[in-house]
Amino acid sequence: MATLIAGADLQPYLQSTAVIDWQQPAVLAQARLLAAGTAKDTARQCFEWVRDQVLHSFDHRRNPVTCRASDVLQHRTGYCYAKSHLLAALLRANGIPAGFCYQRLSVNDDGEPYSLHGFNAIHLEPWGWVRVDARGNRPGIDARFDPPGETLAFAGTLPGEATFANVLAEPLEVVVSALEAGTTWDGMLKMLPDVGPEESAELGLNPLP
């Protein structure tokens, strides 16, 4: 398990916000349906439900482009970032700290252009932060919940790619802005959010070695 950077205070990772609106009644209701006997069991239920029951916008050619957790739940579709917003909301509604992680990946696996990929980290005892990726599986992708192990959708090892160590309490603004400006799944492909090396340094994002 990689070392993840986050502050000692977990309260920010439980907050309800405009995007992670877990106090919205439908989100609360879904969170209760997914609650299980232990925090680990609940986290697994939430992860697998978002991974499997909320369709990835690109994989399934689904509109609309969603951002807020409650909208992702309503429409049952979203890009990876939006799915991470819903997963964080369901976990936080169940009292489980959840944050946001990012990779910078080559869109076509051959260099430029690049875009961010969003997923989550869950704080679970006794392991601390464990990263999970609920973007949705497809041939060649088999992301799972298996703490303390981590099985993400993408490796992020090509030149120009990076996996950032940080666990953020809030989604990156560049991600939220892109999703809020998006209208269709295919139009979103032309405006995928990205942060280059200089910008990532300014944001305090630390690439793993």
Secondary structure, 3 states (H helix, E strand, C coil): CCCCECCCCCHHHHCCCCCCCCCCHHHHHHHHHHCCCCHHHHHHHHHHHHHHHCEEHHHHCCCCCCCCHHHHHHHCEECHHHHHHHHHHHHHHCCCCEEEEEEEEECCCCCCCEEEEEEEEEEECCCEEEEECCCCCECCECCEEECCEEECCCCCCCCCCEEECECECCCCHHHHHHHHHCCCHHHHCCCCCCCCHHHHHHCCCCECC
